Amino acid sequence: MKTQVSLVQGADRTTNLLSALDLIAGRLDFRRTKRILIKPNLVSPDRQLANTHPDSMRVLLDFIRRSYDGAIDIAEGTAVCDAMASFERFGYVQHAKDFNARLVDLNASETVTVKGYNLFRRPINLRLARPVVESDFRISIGPPKTHNTVLVSLAIKNMVMGSLVNPAMSGMAPEQVPSNRQMLSMILPGPLRSDKLLMHQGWAWSNLNIAILAPHVMPGLAIIDGYEAMEGAGPTQGDSVEWRVALAGTDAVAVDWLTAHLMGFDPQQIGYLYYCQKLGLGTADLEEIEVVGNARPETVRRSFRPSPSAGRQAHWRLRGAERLLEKQGLEGKGDLNGR
């Protein structure tokens, strides 16, 4: 049986997203779920284009509450400001009240230590937020964007990078700029170390580390809100693309693979997706993806302008990477349906 991914195009963001979710609703069963964790993308403290739109979050919460009355966490580990300040600025506080959800600053959470690699091929310890790792069911929702390190930012990357803790950002207002001392503390070993920065070990190792961490936090539902996407200098400074699409599916690799293709990229040339394929984390074959919805892939596919650093990013292939993946194994893989 083919993996199903919904693809909807239309003139209204909320209608698109709700239609995309309704099309795959039959594949979701929350009856045994005790806590759902929703991971938006709030990478920018002041630019809505770079972030998950609050209207999209409201649609998702309403969709979940139709069949689930348990605990919901809306969780983010921001990179350059306090998560709670971002929740307030972009309207999430009211959404949490309306749908009885809890807002969680992942940067202030307890952590689970997992292994990645540095550019010297040596293992490094990376801290993932415990609420994400131990969640009953994870959902990633955000806009599709070109990226300055890994070509594209989609559902899997959103979940992995947001789960890596950056404790120095807790309590930092959006208008604040980290001082040199604070930046130093985010690089050096210690309680304020940013594991988001630590995992970035150049083009090659950044891609590999995302794939290695993905099994620990893989979303059980991946949602791409492409009503307004980003191209060029993403993930924060790129230009708007009025794409008017929404995608959703319970296989995050398939959703990201298809989305990358629709953005005009060869998914095989996106390092972390290639490695996710090698790890067997989902469907990485367009021929094995059944697209359902009102839009055909060939009618919405376009060429997104890549990041200015795309040429350098192309050098992500790492000699011996697949042996490292085999050595890493799938320890901690668990239930890839979001558990």
N, C-alpha and C positions, 0 to 999 in steps of 0.2 A: 504494500500500500504506500502511495506517495505521501510525502509530508505536505501538509496544507498550510498555506500562507495567504491571508486576505490582502487584497489590494483594491483600494477605493479612491476614486478621484471625484472631486466636486467643488462647488463654490462656497461651501461652509465648513469651517474647521470641525465644529462639534458634530455635525451630521456625518462627515467623513469618518471621524474616529469611532463614533458609536456604531456605524454600519460595519466598520472593520472588526470591531469587537463582537458584534452580534453574529458575524459570519463564522467565528471560531468558538463561540460560546459553548457549543456542544462538546468541545474537547476539554473543558474546564470543569473540575469537580472539587468544590471547597468543603464538602461535608466532613472531612476528617482534619481540616486545617484549623489550627488554633490561633495562628497569627500570620497575617499577610504583611509583607514588607514591600513598599513601593519606593523605588529609587528614581527620582527625577534627575534631571541634569541642570544644576544651578552653578555653572562654572564661572559666570560673570556676576559681579556685584551690582552692575548698573545697566546691562544691555539685555533686553528681553529676547532679542533675536538669538542669542547664544544659549538661552535657557528653555526648559520645558514650560510651555505656556500654561498659565493658571486655568484657562478654560479647558485645556486638555486634561489636567488633573481632576477637575470637577466632573467631567464626563466619565473618567475612569472610576472615580469613587462612587458615582451614582450607579454605574454598571455593576460594580462589586456588591454594593448593598442590595441589589435586587435578589441575590441568592445567598448572601453571607452576612451574618450579624455578629461575627467574632471581632477580635482585635485587629486593628490596622495600624501599622507604623508608616509614616511618610518620613523617609530617612535620607539624609545627605551628609557627606563629608566634604565640605567646600575647600577649595584650594587657596583662595586669597582673602577670605573674610569669614566672619562667624556665620554658621549655618542658620541659627535662629534669626539673625538679622536679615538674611536672604529670604527666609520663610515669610517674615513680616513684610518685607519690601515688595515681594511678588504675589502677595495675596493668599498665601497658603494657610495662614493662621485662621482665617474665616472658614476656609474649606474644612480644616481639621475639626472645628467646632460643629459645623453643619453635618458632618458625617461621622462624628464620634471617633476620630482618628487621633493618634498621638504623633507629635513632631519630635524627631530624634536627631540630635547632633552626633553623627558618627565619629567625629573627631574627638569627642569627649567620652566615647564609649569604652568599655572593656574590650580587650583585643585577643585575637588568636594568632599565634605566630606560625607562619608558613615559610617555606624555602623558595628563594629565587636565586638569580645568579648576577654577579657583577661582570664588568668587562674583562676581568682577568680569569673568567670561567670558574670563579670560586663561589661557593654557596653563600648567600646572605639571608639573614632573617628579616622577613617583612611582616608587618602587623596589619591584619585585617580586622575590621570592627566585628566584634562578636555577634551583635544583633543581626548582621547580614548572614554570617556563616551559619548561625543556628536557627535562622528563620524557617518556618514551616513552608512558606511559599514566597518566592521573590518575583517582583515585576519591575522591569526596566521600561521607562517611558521618556522619550526625549526627541529632539530634532536631529535629522541627518546633517552632518557637517563634514567638510574637508578638515584635515588636521595637519599640524606642523611637525608631527613626529611619526605618526602611523597611518598617514594618508586619509583615513576616514574615521570618524567617531560615530559609533552606532550603539546598539543595545548592550553588547558584551563589554565593550570598552567602558561605557558609562557605568556599568555595575562594578567592574574591577577597580577602576580608578577612584570612584567614589567610596569604595569600601576600604581603601588604604588610608590609614589615619594620618592626620596632620594636626597634632594637638595645639600647636601655637596659634591656630586660627580661632579656637574657641574663645568667644568674647571680643573678637576684633571686629569693630564696626566696619561697614562697607566703605566708608569714606577714608578709613585709615590706610596708610601705606606702611607695610612692614619696614622697620628700621634695619640698618645694616647689622646691628646686633641680633635682632630677631631672625633675619635671614641666615646668619651664621648658626644660630641655635637650631635652625630647621635642617641644616646640613650635617652638623656634628652629631656624634652619638649622644644619647641622653633622652630624657622624657619628652622633650619638645621636638625631637627629630621628626621630619616629614618623610614618611615612607612613600608618599607620592613622588617626592624628589629622588629618594634612594633607588626606587625601582627603575628610574630613567638612567640607563647605562649605555646610551648611544642608540642609533637606529636599530641595530640588530638585537640587542639585549632587551630593549623596551618591548619589541614585538614578542620576543620569546617569553618574557616575564608575564605579559598579559595572558598568553595562552596557558602558562603554567598555573597561574592563579585562578583562571576562569572556572575550573571544576569546583572550587570551593564556594563560589558565589553565583553560579550560573542561574540566570532567571528562568522561571518556569513559564513566564509570559513576556514576550518581547514586543514592544509597541514603538513604532516609528511614526512620529507626527511630522510629516513632510509638507504640511500646508504651506509653511514658509521655512525653507531650508537655508543652508549657508554654504557658499563656495569661496575659494580664494584663501585668505589668511585666517582660516579657522584654527582653533575652535572658538575664538572670541571676537576677532577683528575682521572677519570675512564679510562678504556682501550677500544681500538677501537674494534668494531664488524663490519666486512665486510658483511653487511646484504643485500645490493643491492636492496632495496625496496623503494617504494613511495606510500603514501596513501593520499587521498583527499576526502572531503565531506562537505556538507553544514550543517550537524548536528555535532557540535563539540563533544558532548557527545558520539555519535556513533563512531566517528573517534578515540577518545581516548580509548573508551571501547574496540574496536576491536584491536587497537595497543597494549594495555596492555595485552590482551589475547595472541597476537602473540609473545609478549616478554616472555611468560611463566608465567604471573601473573594472579591471579584470580581478575578481576576488582572489585568484591564485597569486596575484602580485601584492596582496595586502598581507604582510607578514603574520600578524596574529591570527587572521582567519585561516591562512595556510596551515599554521601550526595547530589550530583547533581541529582542522580537518584531520591532520595526522594523528591527533589524540583521540579521534573518533567521538567528538563531543556533540555531533549533530550532523544534519544532512548538508553536504557541501557539493551538491551536484544540481544544476538547474533543471536537468532532465528528470530529476526525482522530486521536484517541488511542484505541487499542484497549486496554481494561483486561482483563487476564487474572489469574486467581486465584480464591480462594474467596469473595471479597466483592464486592458490587456497590456502586458509588460512592454511590448514594442511601441505602444502608443504613448507611454509616459517616460520611456527611457530618453535621457538627454546626457550631454557631456558637461559635467560640473568642472569648472576651472579649479585645478588643484592648488595646493599650497605652494607658495614660491620656493619652498624647500623640497618639493616633490622629487626633483632630480637626485638630490643627496639621499632622500629617504629610500630611494630604490635600492640602495646598497644594504638592505636588511638581511640578506641571506648570510647565514653563519655556518661555516664549515664545522661539521660535527654536531649541529644543533639537534638533529633527529636522534643521535645517540644519547645526547643529554636528556631528551624527552623520554627515551626508553629507560634511562637511569632514574629519572624522576618518577617514572611510572604513573599510575593513576591513584596513588595513595591520597586519600581524602576526597576522592571523586564523589562518593556517596550517590545519592539519587539526583540525577541531572535534571529532573523535572522540578527544579526550584527548591529542593529540600536540602 
